[in-house]
Amino acid sequence: MDRFNELFEYTARKPLTPILNEFKEWVNTNDEQKIALLDMFYDLCKYCRKFRENEAISTLHKQLIEILPKINCNQVSITNLDPLINSAKGFASDRQIWIDVISIADSLSLKTSLISTDPQTSGGPQKSSNVNLMRDFAEPVGYNKKTASLTEALKAELTGNIYKSVGNFWEVHFESLACSFLTTRIWKSYRDNGQCGRDNVFIDQMDEAAMRRWFYALHDRYLSQFLGDAEEPIRDEPVVVRSANNPKLRGKFSYTTILTQLKGGLTSQKLDFFIENVALPESDIHEWREVRVVGEFTCSSGQKGEKAHQLMKYVREIFYAQPLRRFVHGFCLHKNHLELWVVDWSGGYSSGEIKIIESQEKLVRALSSYMLMSDEELGLDSFVRYVGQHAYITIPDGDNTGEQIEVVPEPVARPVTIYSRGNTCYQTPDGEYLIKFSWGNDIKRSEIDALRLAKGIHGVINL
C-alpha cells in the first residue's frame, strides 16, 4: 500500500471520524443502507481528489466515482461491501477503512476489463521505471482455495498492470537475442523443407495431442542437432546445418497430464506445455523451480481470455518457486492466433495477437528462441546456486569475486503474488544471518539507509 501513503498521512491529520459517525448514525436508525453508503463513498471521493498528482490515488478517485451510480442503481450487491460496512460499524482504524475501500474498488473494477488494449510504445520489463511503480498487494482470504477465487484474485491484482499489443515487443524480446540469426535460419529451413512433415501439418483445428506432436516434430527436425552432445541430426530429415559458433539447445519440451506431476508450487496445476532445462533427466515428475517457459493452447477462440488467466496462474507459481526470477516468458496459442507474453513483478506485457495460419514464422522462431535462450535472456535467478540439497548465494563485491554463503534452500519469506516488490529472505543454516532481496524504489530512501539510521536500537536487525 506504499502508493497510498499520502492519503494515509492526510487522513491522520484529518480523520474520517465525521464521515464514519454519520454513516453509523444512519444505519442505526434506518434499514436502508444504500443511502448511507452513497454518502460515505461521495465523501471519500472528496478526500481522494486532492491528490491529482498521485497516480494511485487518482485512479482510486476515478474508481469511486464509477462505483457511485452502480450502488445507486443496485448494480452492486451490498454483500460486496460487507467488509467496509463491518469496519465502519466496528470502529476500525481510518487506515483499515481505506484498505477496505481500495480492495472493493479494485474488485468492482474487474467488471470493466482485465486487459488494456491500447498499443504501448514501451518494451516492457526492460524499463527500470516499472519497478518504481510497484506496490504491495494484500492476499485475500481463500486466495488459493478455489480456481474461481484464485482467478478473481489475480484479476484484481493485475488490473491496470496488463498491457497488450506493446510496441516493438517482437524486436525487443526476440530480434535482439543472440540466437536471432539462428532462429531465422531455422524458420527458412522449416518453410522450404516441408515444415514438420505430412503427418504434422499445422492447422487451426489441432487438439492438444496433435499440437504436441507438431512441437516434437519441430524439435526433432530442426532443433535436435543443437543439443550439446549431438554430432549429427537425430533423424535423417531436412535440418539447419550446425556451425561451431551456434548456440546450444538449452531447453526441452514438456507437459503434464495429472495434477500431481508438478511439485514445489502453491497449488496443484496441470500444464499444457512448458520448457525445462535440457540437462534434467527424463521423469514424469517435474519441479516448478525448473520451469523456464510456460504455454497454453486451445482450438476454441472463445477460451482465449480464460487461457490468458490460466497463464497468469502459472506465472504466479513460477515466481513462488523461483522468487528471485526477474521475468517469465510465456505464450497462448489459440486456433489461428499466437500471443507472446513477458511477465515481471510489475505486470504483464504481450505482443498482441499474431496471425499464424498463413505464415508460422513468429511461432517457429519464438519456440526456437525459448529453447535457445540463455539464463539471462529467460530472466532466471542468477543469485542462488543449488548443489544437491544445498543452496549458496554469492554476495556481489564490486569487481572482486563475491563471498559465497550457504543458505537454507527454502526462503523464510517470499511473495505469493505477481505484482509486488518481490521481497524474499533467505536464512543461513545457523540462523544467525538473514539475506533479503527486494526490488528497489528510486523515489524513497533505501531500506539499508533506514537500518543504518536505526543502528543500535533494540529489536532492529543489524546490518
C-alpha positions as CSV (number, residue, x, y, z in Angstrom):
1,M,0.0,0.0,0.0
2,D,3.0,2.3,-0.3
3,R,1.5,4.3,-3.1
4,F,-1.4,5.4,-0.8
5,N,0.9,6.8,1.9
6,E,0.0,10.4,1.0
7,L,-3.7,9.5,1.6
8,F,-3.0,7.8,4.9
9,E,-0.9,10.7,6.1
10,Y,-3.5,13.2,5.1
11,T,-6.2,11.2,6.9
12,A,-4.1,11.0,10.0
13,R,-4.2,14.8,10.1
14,K,-7.9,15.0,9.0
15,P,-9.6,11.8,10.4
16,L,-12.6,10.2,8.8
17,T,-14.5,10.4,12.1
18,P,-17.3,12.8,10.9
19,I,-17.9,10.6,7.9
20,L,-18.0,7.4,9.9
21,N,-20.2,8.9,12.6
22,E,-22.7,10.0,10.1
23,F,-22.7,6.5,8.5
24,K,-23.2,4.7,11.8
25,E,-25.9,7.1,12.9
26,W,-27.8,6.5,9.6
27,V,-27.5,2.7,9.6
28,N,-28.5,2.5,13.3
29,T,-31.8,4.4,12.7
30,N,-32.7,3.2,9.1
31,D,-32.9,-0.2,7.5
32,E,-31.9,1.2,4.1
33,Q,-28.1,1.1,3.9
34,K,-27.8,2.3,0.3
35,I,-28.2,6.0,1.1
36,A,-25.6,5.8,3.9
37,L,-23.1,4.1,1.6
38,L,-23.7,6.6,-1.2
39,D,-23.0,9.4,1.2
40,M,-19.9,7.7,2.5
41,F,-18.4,7.0,-0.9
42,Y,-19.2,10.5,-2.1
43,D,-17.3,11.9,1.0
44,L,-14.4,9.6,0.4
45,C,-14.2,10.8,-3.2
46,K,-13.6,14.3,-2.0
47,Y,-10.7,13.1,0.1
48,C,-9.1,11.5,-3.0
49,R,-9.5,14.3,-5.4
50,K,-6.9,16.4,-3.5
51,F,-4.1,14.1,-4.8
52,R,-4.3,14.6,-8.6
53,E,-0.6,14.2,-9.0
54,N,-0.6,10.8,-7.3
55,E,-1.4,8.2,-9.9
56,A,-2.6,5.5,-7.5
57,I,-4.9,7.9,-5.5
58,S,-6.2,9.5,-8.7
59,T,-7.1,6.0,-10.0
60,L,-8.9,5.3,-6.8
61,H,-10.8,8.5,-7.1
62,K,-11.9,7.5,-10.6
63,Q,-12.9,4.1,-9.4
64,L,-15.0,5.5,-6.6
65,I,-16.8,7.9,-8.9
66,E,-17.7,4.9,-11.2
67,I,-19.0,2.9,-8.2
68,L,-21.4,5.6,-7.0
69,P,-24.0,5.1,-9.9
70,K,-23.6,1.3,-9.6
71,I,-24.6,1.4,-5.9
72,N,-27.5,3.8,-6.7
73,C,-28.8,1.5,-9.5
74,N,-28.4,-1.6,-7.4
75,Q,-25.8,-3.0,-9.7
76,V,-23.5,-3.7,-6.7
77,S,-24.6,-6.3,-4.2
78,I,-24.4,-4.9,-0.6
79,T,-22.7,-8.1,0.4
80,N,-19.7,-7.0,-1.7
81,L,-19.4,-4.0,0.6
82,D,-19.7,-6.0,3.8
83,P,-16.0,-5.7,4.8
84,L,-16.3,-1.9,4.7
85,I,-19.6,-1.8,6.4
86,N,-18.3,-4.0,9.2
87,S,-15.2,-2.0,9.6
88,A,-17.1,1.3,9.7
89,K,-19.6,-0.1,12.3
90,G,-16.9,-1.8,14.3
91,F,-14.7,1.3,15.0
92,A,-11.8,0.1,12.7
93,S,-8.9,2.5,12.1
94,D,-9.0,5.0,9.3
95,R,-6.2,3.1,7.6
96,Q,-8.3,-0.1,7.7
97,I,-11.3,1.8,6.2
98,W,-9.1,2.9,3.3
99,I,-7.7,-0.6,2.8
100,D,-11.3,-1.9,2.6
101,V,-12.2,0.8,0.2
102,I,-9.2,0.2,-2.1
103,S,-9.9,-3.6,-2.1
104,I,-13.6,-3.1,-3.0
105,A,-12.7,-0.5,-5.7
106,D,-10.1,-3.0,-7.3
107,S,-12.6,-5.9,-7.1
108,L,-15.5,-4.0,-8.7
109,S,-13.3,-2.6,-11.4
110,L,-12.8,-6.1,-12.7
111,K,-16.2,-5.8,-14.4
112,T,-14.8,-3.3,-16.8
113,S,-11.7,-5.2,-18.0
114,L,-8.7,-7.2,-17.1
115,I,-6.7,-6.2,-20.1
116,S,-5.8,-2.8,-21.6
117,T,-6.0,-3.0,-25.4
118,D,-4.2,0.3,-26.1
119,P,-1.0,-0.1,-28.1
120,Q,2.0,0.7,-26.0
121,T,5.4,2.0,-27.1
122,S,7.4,0.5,-24.2
123,G,9.4,-2.7,-24.4
124,G,8.0,-3.6,-21.0
125,P,10.1,-5.3,-18.4
126,Q,13.4,-3.8,-19.8
127,K,12.4,-0.4,-18.4
128,S,13.6,0.1,-14.9
129,S,10.9,2.6,-14.1
130,N,8.4,-0.3,-14.0
131,V,9.9,-1.4,-10.7
132,N,9.4,2.0,-9.1
133,L,5.6,1.8,-9.7
134,M,5.2,-1.5,-7.8
135,R,3.0,-1.7,-4.7
136,D,2.3,-4.3,-2.1
137,F,-0.8,-6.4,-2.8
138,A,-2.5,-8.0,0.2
139,E,-3.5,-11.6,-0.5
140,P,-7.3,-12.1,0.0
141,V,-8.6,-14.8,2.4
142,G,-9.0,-18.1,0.5
143,Y,-6.7,-16.9,-2.3
144,N,-5.6,-20.5,-3.0
145,K,-8.7,-22.4,-2.2
146,K,-10.7,-22.5,-5.4
147,T,-9.8,-21.9,-9.0
148,A,-12.5,-19.3,-9.4
149,S,-11.4,-17.3,-6.3
150,L,-7.8,-17.5,-7.4
151,T,-8.7,-16.3,-10.9
152,E,-10.6,-13.3,-9.4
153,A,-7.8,-12.5,-7.0
154,L,-5.3,-12.5,-9.9
155,K,-7.6,-10.3,-11.9
156,A,-7.8,-7.8,-9.1
157,E,-4.0,-8.0,-8.6
158,L,-3.2,-7.3,-12.2
159,T,-6.0,-4.9,-13.2
160,G,-4.3,-1.9,-14.8
161,N,-1.0,-3.7,-15.0
162,I,-1.6,-5.8,-18.1
163,Y,-0.6,-4.3,-21.5
164,K,-1.5,-5.9,-24.8
165,S,0.0,-5.0,-28.2
166,V,3.1,-3.5,-26.8
167,G,5.1,-1.6,-29.4
168,N,8.3,-3.2,-30.6
169,F,7.6,-6.3,-28.5
170,W,9.0,-8.7,-31.1
171,E,12.0,-6.5,-31.8
172,V,12.9,-6.1,-28.1
173,H,12.3,-9.7,-26.9
174,F,13.2,-11.8,-29.9
175,E,15.0,-9.9,-32.7
176,S,17.6,-8.6,-30.2
177,L,18.5,-12.1,-28.9
178,A,21.9,-13.6,-29.6
179,C,20.2,-16.6,-31.2
180,S,18.1,-14.4,-33.6
181,F,20.2,-15.2,-36.7
182,L,19.8,-18.9,-36.0
183,T,16.1,-18.8,-35.4
184,T,15.8,-17.1,-38.8
185,R,17.7,-19.9,-40.4
186,I,15.5,-22.5,-38.6
187,W,12.4,-20.7,-39.9
188,K,13.6,-20.7,-43.5
189,S,14.5,-24.4,-43.4
190,Y,11.1,-25.1,-41.9
191,R,9.4,-23.1,-44.6
192,D,11.4,-24.6,-47.5
193,N,11.6,-28.3,-46.4
194,G,8.0,-29.5,-45.8
195,Q,7.6,-27.9,-42.4
196,C,7.0,-30.7,-39.9
197,G,6.1,-33.4,-42.4
198,R,2.9,-34.7,-43.9
199,D,1.8,-36.2,-40.6
200,N,2.2,-33.0,-38.7
201,V,0.8,-30.2,-40.8
202,F,0.0,-27.1,-38.8
203,I,-3.8,-26.3,-39.0
204,D,-6.2,-24.2,-37.0
205,Q,-8.2,-27.1,-35.5
206,M,-5.4,-29.0,-33.8
207,D,-6.2,-30.6,-30.5
208,E,-3.7,-30.9,-27.7
209,A,-2.3,-34.2,-28.8
210,A,-1.8,-33.0,-32.4
211,M,-0.2,-29.8,-31.2
212,R,2.2,-31.7,-29.1
213,R,3.1,-34.0,-32.0
214,W,3.8,-30.9,-34.0
215,F,6.0,-29.5,-31.2
216,Y,8.1,-32.6,-31.0
217,A,8.4,-32.9,-34.8
218,L,9.7,-29.3,-34.9
219,H,12.3,-30.3,-32.2
220,D,13.4,-33.5,-34.0
221,R,13.7,-32.0,-37.5
222,Y,15.1,-28.5,-36.8
223,L,16.4,-28.3,-33.3
224,S,17.8,-31.6,-32.1
225,Q,21.2,-31.1,-33.8
226,F,21.9,-28.2,-31.5
227,L,22.0,-30.4,-28.4
228,G,25.3,-30.2,-26.7
229,D,26.4,-33.8,-27.5
230,A,24.7,-34.1,-30.9
231,E,27.2,-34.6,-33.7
232,E,24.6,-35.1,-36.3
233,P,20.8,-34.9,-36.7
234,I,18.8,-37.4,-34.7
235,R,16.7,-38.1,-37.8
236,D,17.7,-38.2,-41.4
237,E,15.5,-35.3,-42.5
238,P,15.9,-31.7,-43.6
239,V,17.7,-29.7,-41.0
240,V,19.6,-26.5,-40.4
241,V,23.4,-27.1,-40.8
242,R,25.1,-26.7,-37.4
243,S,28.1,-24.4,-37.2
244,A,30.8,-24.3,-34.5
245,N,29.6,-20.9,-33.1
246,N,25.9,-21.8,-33.0
247,P,24.3,-21.6,-29.5
248,K,23.4,-24.9,-28.0
249,L,19.9,-26.1,-27.2
250,R,19.2,-25.3,-23.5
251,G,15.6,-26.3,-23.2
252,K,13.3,-29.3,-23.9
253,F,9.5,-29.5,-24.4
254,S,7.4,-31.0,-21.5
255,Y,3.8,-31.3,-20.4
256,T,1.8,-32.8,-17.6
257,T,-1.3,-35.0,-17.7
258,I,-2.2,-35.1,-14.0
259,L,-2.2,-32.6,-11.1
260,T,0.4,-34.4,-9.0
261,Q,3.2,-34.3,-11.6
262,L,4.4,-30.7,-10.7
263,K,6.0,-30.2,-7.3
264,G,7.1,-27.1,-5.4
265,G,4.2,-24.8,-6.1
266,L,1.4,-23.2,-4.1
267,T,-1.4,-25.2,-5.8
268,S,-1.8,-28.3,-7.9
269,Q,-1.7,-27.4,-11.6
270,K,-1.7,-29.3,-14.9
271,L,0.4,-27.6,-17.7
272,D,-0.5,-27.8,-21.4
273,F,3.1,-27.0,-22.3
274,F,6.3,-25.9,-20.7
275,I,10.1,-25.8,-21.3
276,E,12.5,-27.0,-18.7
277,N,16.3,-27.4,-18.6
278,V,17.5,-29.9,-21.2
279,A,20.1,-31.3,-18.7
280,L,17.3,-32.7,-16.4
281,P,16.9,-36.5,-16.5
282,E,13.7,-37.8,-18.1
283,S,11.0,-38.1,-15.4
284,D,7.2,-38.0,-15.0
285,I,7.7,-35.7,-12.0
286,H,8.7,-32.1,-12.6
287,E,9.6,-29.1,-10.4
288,W,8.2,-25.6,-10.7
289,R,11.7,-24.5,-9.9
290,E,12.9,-25.8,-13.2
291,V,10.2,-24.3,-15.4
292,R,11.7,-21.9,-17.9
293,V,8.8,-21.0,-20.3
294,V,5.1,-21.8,-20.0
295,G,2.4,-22.0,-22.6
296,E,-1.3,-22.6,-23.1
297,F,-3.2,-23.6,-26.2
298,T,-6.8,-24.2,-27.3
299,C,-8.6,-24.7,-30.6
300,S,-11.5,-22.6,-29.2
301,S,-11.3,-18.9,-29.8
302,G,-13.9,-18.5,-27.1
303,Q,-11.4,-19.6,-24.5
304,K,-8.7,-17.0,-25.2
305,G,-9.4,-14.9,-22.2
306,E,-9.6,-18.0,-19.9
307,K,-6.3,-19.2,-21.2
308,A,-4.7,-15.8,-20.6
309,H,-5.8,-16.0,-17.0
310,Q,-4.6,-19.6,-16.7
311,L,-1.2,-18.5,-18.0
312,M,-1.0,-15.9,-15.2
313,K,-1.7,-18.6,-12.6
314,Y,1.3,-20.5,-13.9
315,V,3.5,-17.4,-13.8
316,R,2.5,-16.9,-10.2
317,E,3.6,-20.5,-9.4
318,I,6.9,-19.9,-11.2
319,F,7.6,-16.7,-9.2
320,Y,6.7,-18.5,-6.0
321,A,9.1,-21.4,-6.7
322,Q,11.7,-19.0,-8.2
323,P,11.3,-15.9,-6.1
324,L,14.5,-14.3,-7.5
325,R,13.4,-14.7,-11.1
326,R,13.3,-11.3,-12.9
327,F,10.7,-12.2,-15.5
328,V,8.9,-15.1,-17.3
329,H,8.3,-15.8,-21.0
330,G,5.0,-17.4,-21.9
331,F,2.6,-17.7,-24.8
332,C,-1.0,-18.5,-25.6
333,L,-1.8,-20.4,-28.8
334,H,-5.5,-20.3,-29.8
335,K,-6.8,-21.6,-33.1
336,N,-5.0,-19.5,-35.7
337,H,-3.5,-16.8,-33.4
338,L,-0.4,-16.6,-31.2
339,E,0.1,-14.2,-28.3
340,L,3.5,-13.9,-26.7
341,W,3.9,-12.7,-23.1
342,V,6.6,-11.4,-20.8
343,V,5.5,-11.1,-17.2
344,D,7.6,-9.5,-14.5
345,W,6.9,-8.2,-10.9
346,S,5.3,-5.1,-12.3
347,G,2.8,-6.8,-14.6
348,G,2.3,-8.5,-17.9
349,Y,3.2,-7.4,-21.5
350,S,2.1,-9.0,-24.7
351,S,2.7,-8.9,-28.4
352,G,-1.0,-8.8,-29.2
353,E,-2.5,-11.4,-31.4
354,I,-0.3,-12.7,-34.2
355,K,-1.9,-14.5,-37.2
356,I,0.0,-17.8,-37.8
357,I,-2.0,-19.8,-40.3
358,E,-0.7,-18.1,-43.4
359,S,2.8,-17.9,-42.0
360,Q,4.2,-19.7,-38.9
361,E,7.4,-17.6,-38.9
362,K,6.9,-16.0,-35.5
363,L,5.6,-19.2,-33.9
364,V,8.6,-21.2,-35.2
365,R,11.1,-18.5,-34.3
366,A,9.6,-17.9,-30.8
367,L,9.6,-21.6,-29.9
368,S,13.1,-22.0,-31.2
369,S,14.2,-18.9,-29.2
370,Y,12.7,-20.2,-26.0
371,M,14.8,-23.4,-26.5
372,L,18.0,-21.5,-27.2
373,M,17.8,-18.5,-24.8
374,S,20.4,-18.0,-22.1
375,D,19.6,-17.9,-18.4
376,E,19.9,-14.1,-18.6
377,E,17.5,-13.8,-21.6
378,L,15.0,-16.0,-19.7
379,G,15.2,-13.9,-16.6
380,L,16.3,-16.8,-14.4
381,D,17.7,-16.4,-10.9
382,S,21.5,-15.7,-11.0
383,F,22.0,-15.3,-7.3
384,V,21.2,-18.8,-5.8
385,R,23.2,-21.8,-6.8
386,Y,21.8,-25.2,-5.9
387,V,24.0,-28.2,-5.3
388,G,22.0,-31.3,-4.4
389,Q,20.1,-30.4,-1.2
390,H,22.3,-27.3,-0.5
391,A,21.9,-23.7,-1.7
392,Y,24.5,-21.0,-2.0
393,I,24.3,-17.2,-2.5
394,T,27.2,-15.2,-3.9
395,I,27.3,-11.7,-2.4
396,P,28.5,-9.2,-5.0
397,D,31.7,-7.3,-4.1
398,G,32.3,-4.8,-6.9
399,D,34.8,-6.2,-9.4
400,N,36.1,-8.8,-7.0
401,T,34.8,-12.3,-6.6
402,G,31.9,-12.1,-4.1
403,E,31.6,-14.1,-0.9
404,Q,29.7,-17.3,-1.2
405,I,27.3,-18.1,1.7
406,E,25.3,-21.2,2.3
407,V,21.6,-20.6,2.9
408,V,18.6,-22.8,3.7
409,P,17.2,-23.7,0.2
410,E,13.6,-22.7,1.2
411,P,13.2,-18.9,1.8
412,V,11.8,-17.9,5.1
413,A,9.7,-15.2,3.3
414,R,8.8,-14.8,-0.3
415,P,5.9,-13.2,-2.3
416,V,2.8,-15.1,-3.2
417,T,1.6,-12.6,-5.8
418,I,2.9,-11.5,-9.2
419,Y,2.6,-7.7,-8.6
420,S,4.9,-6.9,-5.8
421,R,8.4,-5.8,-4.8
422,G,9.4,-9.4,-4.7
423,N,10.6,-9.3,-1.1
424,T,12.5,-12.6,-0.5
425,C,14.5,-13.6,2.6
426,Y,17.0,-16.5,3.0
427,Q,18.4,-17.6,6.3
428,T,21.8,-19.2,6.9
429,P,21.7,-22.7,8.4
430,D,22.9,-21.5,11.8
431,G,20.1,-19.0,11.9
432,E,22.5,-16.1,12.6
433,Y,22.0,-14.2,9.3
434,L,19.2,-13.2,7.0
435,I,19.7,-12.2,3.4
436,K,17.0,-10.1,1.8
437,F,16.3,-9.4,-1.8
438,S,13.8,-6.7,-3.0
439,W,13.2,-4.6,-6.0
440,G,14.2,-1.0,-5.1
441,N,12.4,2.3,-5.3
442,D,14.4,5.2,-6.5
443,I,11.9,7.6,-5.0
444,K,12.2,6.5,-1.4
445,R,15.2,6.2,0.9
446,S,16.6,2.7,0.7
447,E,15.9,0.2,3.4
448,I,19.7,0.0,4.0
449,D,19.9,3.7,4.8
450,A,17.0,3.3,7.2
451,L,18.6,0.4,9.0
452,R,21.9,2.4,9.3
453,L,20.0,5.2,10.9
454,A,18.4,2.8,13.4
455,K,21.7,1.1,14.2
456,G,21.9,0.1,17.9
457,I,18.2,0.2,18.6
458,H,17.0,-2.9,20.4
459,G,14.9,-5.1,18.3
460,V,16.1,-3.7,14.9
461,I,18.1,-6.0,12.7
462,N,21.8,-5.2,12.4
463,L,23.5,-4.9,9.0
